[in-house]
């Protein structure tokens, strides 16, 4: 997350930085080597099919190239191999995420309206037919991802959802990830990772027809594969490294704010974490708290470089300036911990998901406990896009039912516009109906 120079120029004199990122390039910057590698892989898989998929699986996943699909019994029994406390937590996250998704679906209603006598229009929300979900399980298995992708797709009414997840060092799937997918209603699960997994789902190489939509987070290669496969299939969004931003003032607890910044920084060494505060003293207290917490944090080798290279603390002169700065960052996750949280909630416009008050932490959503979706836009994408939700899996298909009596309210204007454009055939479709109406 970096500020736009023009926005900073417009605020000249009303803010100052206590800490700026050590790396000035955007964290989500595309790597030409990644682009070329993914292009080569997709060409090979499109041309050679499962032979190429199996080769990449052996080379990149350490797979034996044999059976990729888990049986229904293996999927259903995945929870039996989990610690009971972990199993219970996964079940709770699945329940809450599906409950929120169901509520969203209930508020997306088909409708029909008669605009003028005889002109009836409407829309129906129809789910896409087939979804392919990528469930990451690398350095940090994202157990809750299945809730957000498989589960929400099923809540939208998608008939078929298949999933791919990379193999673990022993060759099998991560049981917690598979159990989360099972609870979410997944139809089939394949132990297959990376670019080859997305390509196999998009090109219909897994004993299924090609999927209509690819969803789910992953590394730079997964994100680039989704970008290049867009058009072959729809995608949820192009997400870069996970990021967090906090607006806080002197009423907040600097230790809590520091912990929340590090909570997202540990996703990866290029995960940005930003604080915008209206108090210079509070900003300095948070900086000191971050340094102190890093000394004993088990994931310091990840969170430390992330904070050093991509962390920032900016002091705004007032609340309005803080809003302008944060809307410019447009963070994936935004926490508000101030004496006037409702002001910020009312005024802010650009964020993936917002966490209001000191008792709200991003981790509650990350792990599925808050019920909201954690597949969210990064790298400023929240300025123009929202995160994954039930609505993304639904097509609002419009229709019109026009009677003879409505012809005079439609045909003459269509004729005028079509004639002005030189589109004679368009004009004729209207005038022929008008001629029939007057007979």
C-alpha positions in Angstrom: 0.0 0.0 0.0 1.4 3.3 -1.1 -0.1 6.8 -1.2 -0.8 8.5 -4.5 1.6 11.4 -5.0 -1.2 13.7 -6.2 -3.3 13.0 -3.1 -0.3 13.7 -0.8 0.3 16.9 -2.7 -3.3 18.0 -2.2 -2.8 17.5 1.6 0.5 19.3 1.8 1.1 20.4 5.4 -1.7 18.4 7.0 0.2 15.2 7.7 3.7 13.8 8.3 5.2 10.3 8.2 6.8 8.7 11.3 7.7 5.6 9.3 7.7 5.1 5.5 8.0 1.7 3.7 11.6 0.7 3.0 10.6 -0.5 -0.4 8.9 2.0 -2.7 7.7 -0.4 -5.3 4.1 -1.8 -4.8 4.1 -5.1 -3.0 1.8 -6.6 -5.6 4.1 -5.6 -8.5 4.1 -8.2 -11.3 7.3 -10.1 -11.9 8.1 -10.6 -15.6 9.7 -14.0 -14.8 6.5 -15.1 -13.1 4.4 -14.0 -16.1 6.6 -15.9 -18.6 6.7 -19.1 -16.4 3.0 -19.1 -16.1 2.5 -18.5 -19.8 4.7 -21.4 -20.7 2.9 -23.7 -18.3 -0.5 -22.8 -19.5 0.5 -23.3 -23.2 1.9 -26.7 -22.3 -1.2 -27.8 -20.4 -3.7 -26.5 -23.0 -1.7 -28.4 -25.6 -0.8 -31.6 -23.9 -3.6 -31.9 -21.2 -3.2 -34.1 -18.2 0.2 -35.4 -19.4 1.6 -31.9 -18.8 -0.4 -31.5 -15.5 1.1 -34.7 -14.2 4.6 -33.6 -15.2 4.3 -30.3 -13.4 2.7 -32.1 -10.4 5.7 -34.3 -10.1 8.2 -31.5 -10.6 6.5 -28.8 -8.5 4.3 -30.6 -6.0 6.4 -33.7 -5.4 3.5 -35.8 -6.5 3.9 -39.3 -7.8 1.7 -38.4 -10.8 -0.9 -41.0 -10.0 -4.3 -40.5 -8.5 -5.1 -36.8 -7.8 -8.7 -37.1 -6.6 -9.7 -37.8 -3.0 -12.5 -40.3 -2.7 -15.7 -39.3 -1.0 -14.8 -41.4 2.0 -11.4 -39.7 2.3 -13.1 -36.3 2.2 -15.7 -37.2 4.7 -13.2 -38.8 7.1 -10.8 -35.9 7.1 -12.3 -34.4 10.3 -11.7 -37.7 12.1 -8.0 -37.1 12.0 -8.1 -33.6 13.5 -7.6 -32.5 17.1 -11.1 -32.2 18.5 -10.6 -28.5 19.4 -9.5 -27.8 15.8 -12.4 -29.7 14.4 -14.9 -27.8 16.5 -13.4 -24.5 15.5 -13.6 -25.4 11.8 -17.2 -26.4 12.3 -18.0 -23.1 14.0 -16.3 -21.0 11.2 -18.2 -22.9 8.5 -21.5 -22.4 10.3 -21.0 -18.7 10.7 -19.7 -18.1 7.2 -22.6 -20.0 5.6 -25.1 -18.1 7.8 -23.8 -14.8 6.6 -23.8 -15.9 3.0 -27.3 -17.2 3.3 -28.4 -13.9 4.7 -26.8 -12.1 1.7 -28.5 -14.4 -0.7 -31.8 -13.7 0.9 -31.4 -10.0 0.2 -30.8 -10.5 -3.6 -34.3 -10.8 -4.9 -35.6 -11.4 -8.4 -37.9 -8.6 -9.5 -40.3 -7.5 -12.2 -41.6 -4.0 -13.0 -43.9 -2.6 -15.7 -42.1 0.6 -16.8 -44.9 1.8 -19.1 -48.1 0.0 -20.0 -47.1 -3.2 -21.9 -43.4 -2.9 -21.2 -42.5 -5.4 -18.5 -38.9 -5.8 -17.4 -37.1 -7.7 -14.7 -34.1 -9.6 -13.5 -33.5 -13.1 -12.2 -30.4 -14.1 -10.1 -29.1 -17.3 -11.7 -26.0 -19.0 -10.2 -23.1 -19.9 -12.5 -22.9 -23.6 -13.3 -19.5 -24.7 -12.3 -16.9 -23.2 -9.9 -13.3 -24.3 -9.3 -11.8 -23.3 -5.9 -8.1 -23.2 -5.2 -7.5 -23.9 -1.5 -3.9 -22.9 -0.5 -2.1 -25.1 1.9 1.5 -24.0 1.8 3.6 -22.4 4.5 0.4 -21.3 6.3 -2.6 -23.5 5.3 -5.6 -21.1 5.0 -8.1 -23.4 6.6 -11.0 -20.9 6.3 -10.6 -20.4 2.5 -13.0 -23.2 1.8 -15.7 -21.4 3.8 -15.3 -18.3 1.7 -15.1 -19.9 -1.7 -16.7 -23.4 -1.7 -19.2 -22.6 1.0 -20.3 -19.2 -0.4 -20.6 -20.6 -3.9 -22.9 -23.3 -2.6 -24.9 -20.7 -0.6 -25.4 -18.9 -3.9 -26.8 -22.1 -5.4 -23.9 -23.2 -7.6 -24.6 -26.8 -8.6 -21.0 -28.0 -8.9 -18.0 -26.8 -7.0 -14.7 -28.7 -7.3 -11.5 -27.8 -5.4 -7.8 -28.3 -5.7 -5.3 -28.1 -2.8 -1.6 -28.7 -3.0 -0.1 -31.9 -1.4 1.7 -31.8 1.9 5.2 -33.1 2.3 3.9 -36.6 2.9 2.0 -36.5 -0.4 -1.5 -36.3 1.0 -3.9 -33.3 1.5 -4.1 -31.1 4.5 -6.9 -32.7 6.6 -8.1 -29.4 8.1 -8.4 -27.8 4.6 -10.2 -30.8 3.3 -12.6 -31.0 6.3 -13.4 -27.3 5.8 -14.2 -28.0 2.2 -16.3 -31.0 3.2 -18.4 -28.9 5.6 -18.8 -26.3 2.9 -20.4 -28.7 0.5 -17.6 -29.4 -2.0 -18.4 -31.9 -4.7 -14.9 -33.2 -5.6 -11.4 -32.5 -4.2 -8.1 -33.0 -6.0 -4.7 -32.9 -4.5 -3.0 -30.7 -7.0 -1.3 -27.4 -6.6 -0.4 -24.2 -8.3 -0.7 -23.2 -12.0 -1.4 -26.8 -13.0 -4.4 -27.0 -10.7 -6.0 -23.8 -12.1 -5.3 -24.8 -15.6 -6.8 -28.3 -15.1 -10.0 -26.9 -13.7 -10.2 -24.2 -16.4 -9.6 -26.5 -19.3 -11.8 -29.3 -18.0 -9.0 -31.9 -17.5 -10.3 -33.4 -14.2 -13.1 -35.6 -15.5 -15.4 -32.5 -15.3 -16.4 -29.9 -17.8 -14.4 -26.7 -17.7 -15.4 -24.5 -14.8 -17.1 -21.2 -15.4 -15.3 -19.5 -12.6 -12.0 -19.7 -10.7 -11.8 -18.5 -7.1 -9.4 -18.6 -4.2 -6.1 -17.1 -3.1 -2.6 -18.3 -3.7 1.0 -17.2 -4.4 2.2 -15.0 -7.2 2.1 -17.9 -9.7 -1.5 -18.7 -8.8 -2.5 -15.0 -9.1 -0.8 -14.7 -12.5 -2.5 -17.9 -13.7 -5.9 -16.5 -12.8 -5.1 -13.3 -14.6 -4.1 -15.2 -17.8 -7.0 -17.6 -17.6 -9.5 -14.7 -17.2 -11.7 -15.0 -20.3 -11.4 -18.8 -20.3 -13.2 -18.6 -17.0 -14.4 -15.8 -14.8 -12.3 -15.1 -11.6 -13.1 -13.6 -8.2 -10.4 -11.0 -8.1 -6.6 -10.6 -8.5 -5.3 -10.5 -4.9 -1.8 -9.7 -4.0 -0.1 -10.0 -0.6 -2.5 -9.6 2.3 -2.6 -6.2 3.9 -4.0 -4.3 6.8 -4.5 -0.6 7.7 -5.6 0.9 11.0 -7.0 4.3 11.9 -6.4 4.9 15.6 -6.1 7.8 18.0 -4.8 8.4 21.5 -7.8 6.5 23.0 -6.6 3.2 21.5 -4.2 0.7 23.0 -0.9 0.9 21.2 -0.1 -2.8 22.1 -3.4 -4.0 20.5 -2.8 -1.9 17.4 0.7 -3.1 17.1 -0.5 -6.7 17.5 -3.1 -6.2 14.7 -0.5 -4.7 12.4 1.8 -7.7 12.9 -1.2 -10.1 12.6 -1.4 -9.4 8.9 2.4 -8.7 8.4 3.0 -12.4 9.2 1.2 -13.5 6.1 4.4 -12.9 4.1 7.5 -10.7 3.9 5.8 -8.4 1.4 2.5 -7.9 3.3 1.9 -4.2 3.9 0.7 -2.9 7.3 -0.2 0.8 7.7 -1.3 3.0 10.6 -2.9 6.4 10.1 -3.3 8.3 13.4 -4.2 11.8 14.5 -1.7 11.6 17.4 2.0 11.8 16.9 2.7 10.4 20.4 0.3 7.5 19.8 2.1 6.7 16.5 5.5 6.6 18.2 4.0 4.4 20.9 2.8 1.9 18.3 6.2 1.9 16.6 7.8 1.1 19.8 5.2 -1.6 20.6 5.8 -3.3 17.2 9.5 -3.4 17.8 9.0 -4.8 21.2 6.5 -7.5 20.1 8.8 -8.6 17.2 11.5 -9.5 19.7 9.4 -12.5 20.9 7.2 -13.2 17.9 7.6 -16.7 16.5 7.0 -15.5 13.0 9.4 -12.5 13.3 11.4 -13.8 10.2 8.3 -13.1 8.2 6.6 -10.2 10.0 9.8 -8.4 10.7 10.9 -7.9 7.0 7.3 -7.1 6.1 7.1 -4.3 8.7 10.6 -3.0 7.8 10.0 -3.0 4.0 6.2 -2.3 3.7 5.1 -0.9 7.1 4.1 2.7 7.5 2.9 5.2 10.2 1.4 8.5 9.1 0.1 11.2 11.4 -2.8 13.2 10.1 -3.7 16.7 11.3 -7.4 15.9 11.8 -10.0 13.3 11.1 -10.9 14.5 7.7 -7.3 14.2 6.6 -7.1 10.7 8.0 -10.2 9.7 5.9 -8.6 11.2 2.8 -5.3 9.3 3.4 -7.0 6.0 4.1 -9.4 6.2 1.2 -6.3 6.7 -1.0 -4.7 3.6 0.4 -7.9 1.6 -0.1 -6.7 -1.3 2.1 -7.9 -4.9 2.0 -8.6 -4.9 5.7 -9.3 -1.7 7.7 -9.5 -1.4 11.4 -11.0 1.6 13.2 -10.0 2.2 16.9 -10.9 5.7 17.8 -13.1 7.9 20.0 -15.4 8.5 17.1 -15.6 5.2 15.2 -19.0 6.0 13.7 -17.6 9.1 12.0 -15.0 7.0 10.2 -17.4 4.3 9.3 -19.8 6.9 7.8 -17.1 8.8 5.9 -14.8 6.1 4.6 -15.5 4.7 1.1 -12.5 2.5 0.0 -11.8 -0.7 1.8 -12.3 -4.5 1.4 -13.8 -5.1 4.8 -13.9 -2.8 7.9 -13.4 -3.8 11.5 -15.0 -1.3 13.9 -13.9 -0.8 17.5 -11.0 -2.2 19.6 -12.8 -5.6 20.0 -12.8 -6.2 16.2 -9.7 -7.8 14.7 -9.0 -8.9 11.2 -8.2 -12.4 12.4 -11.8 -13.0 13.4 -12.7 -12.7 9.7 -9.6 -14.4 8.4 -10.5 -17.6 10.3 -14.2 -17.5 9.5 -15.5 -16.6 12.9 -17.0 -13.3 11.9 -18.9 -14.8 9.0 -17.8 -12.2 6.5 -15.7 -13.2 3.4 -11.9 -12.8 3.6 -11.3 -12.9 -0.2 -10.8 -9.1 -0.7 -9.2 -6.7 -3.1 -5.6 -5.6 -2.4 -3.2 -3.1 -3.8 -5.8 -0.3 -4.0 -8.4 -2.5 -5.7 -11.0 -1.5 -3.1 -11.3 1.9 -4.9 -13.2 0.1 -7.7 -14.1 -3.4 -6.5 -15.6 -5.3 -3.6 -14.6 -8.6 -2.1 -16.0 -12.0 -2.9 -19.6 -12.6 -1.9 -22.7 -14.6 -2.8 -23.5 -11.9 -5.5 -20.3 -12.8 -7.4 -21.5 -16.3 -8.1 -24.9 -15.0 -9.3 -25.7 -13.6 -12.7 -28.4 -10.9 -12.6 -30.1 -11.9 -15.9 -32.4 -9.3 -17.3 -35.5 -9.9 -19.4 -38.3 -7.9 -21.1 -41.8 -8.9 -22.1 -43.3 -6.3 -24.4 -46.9 -6.3 -25.6 -48.4 -4.9 -28.7 -49.8 -1.9 -26.8 -46.3 -0.7 -25.8 -45.1 -0.5 -29.4 -45.8 3.3 -29.9 -43.8 4.0 -26.7 -40.7 2.2 -28.1 -40.6 1.9 -31.9 -40.5 5.6 -33.0 -37.6 6.6 -30.7 -35.7 3.5 -31.8 -36.3 4.4 -35.4 -35.0 7.9 -34.9 -31.8 6.8 -33.1 -31.1 3.9 -35.5 -31.6 6.2 -38.5 -29.2 8.7 -37.0 -26.6 6.0 -36.6 -27.1 4.6 -40.1 -28.2 1.3 -38.8 -31.0 0.5 -41.2 -31.7 -3.1 -39.9 -32.1 -1.9 -36.4 -34.6 0.7 -37.6 -36.5 -1.9 -39.6 -37.0 -4.1 -36.6 -38.9 -1.3 -34.9 -40.7 0.2 -37.9 -42.0 -3.2 -39.1 -43.6 -3.6 -35.7 -45.0 -0.1 -35.8 -46.5 -0.7 -39.2 -48.1 -3.9 -37.9 -49.5 -2.0 -34.9 -51.2 0.7 -37.0 -52.8 -1.8 -39.3 
